[in-house]
Amino acid sequence: MNFSTKKRPKREAWKELQKELDERERLEEENTAKFARLDRLKARTAIEEEVDPERLYAYMDILIGRDMGKNPELTRGRLIFELFDDIMPRTTDQFIRMLSNSQEPTYRGSTISQIFPGGKCIAGDRESRIEGAISGRDQVFSRVEQEANWQVPHLNPGVLSLYDFKSSKFIITFKKMEELDGWHPVFGKTVYGFDVLRAISDEGTDNGQPKRPVTVVGGGSVPRGTHPREFLKPLEKPEDKEAHGYNKKVMRYSSTYRHTGLIGH
């Protein structure tokens, strides 16, 4: 017999090589699509975009101060959010429903329970209403974990994210807060009312206890096709009671706030 130490080429080795090359190409395509999808998600909170009336928007009315019928020193303002219904549809639907409802479950009468100036606030606390009633212990966001997307970052002021899955609380940032990424799923961002966010931030303390009550007094959705500018209201402070209508400039998201965290500073 003729024994040889020379390694003989495998039959059809080119097929195995082609299979390996095809697998590498498939993985590269998947990674490219994955990174492109992540870039699009990051752009939702990082890039300044023109307001598109065809997207989903909601507004929330805020009252700063204790309204006992005797104290005129009240601050009123309105926040307008863009909601990411293409990412978390159940969450955004329930969020709008609770803003619009006058009966339970509702955000009306709920407080912003914690305010960290220049950082964030925790809103939607229905367990400590300003009137003193105790309610809101039921879980209002159902099946949120199944649709929660952890890839949208907290890259700018005004980003909305859920506080947890067991309550109705949500977070609004006053600056870029990457430490929240991966812990709180983002479902929207503020497009108008950054002057209101600044006023809310000014009511905060180092331990998060608000100086004065900050209450949600109303809200609802903006009809699709309607520019959210039509739902704007000026920030009303005690010193400028004559401000009404749309004469007073209302702050909206702009490049001034990008990555700077100017709110509360």
Summary of the structure (lengths in Angstrom):
residues: 265
radius of gyration: 24.7
end to end distance: 88.5
largest distance: 111.4
contacts: 791
relative contact order: 0.20
helix: 27%
strand: 20%
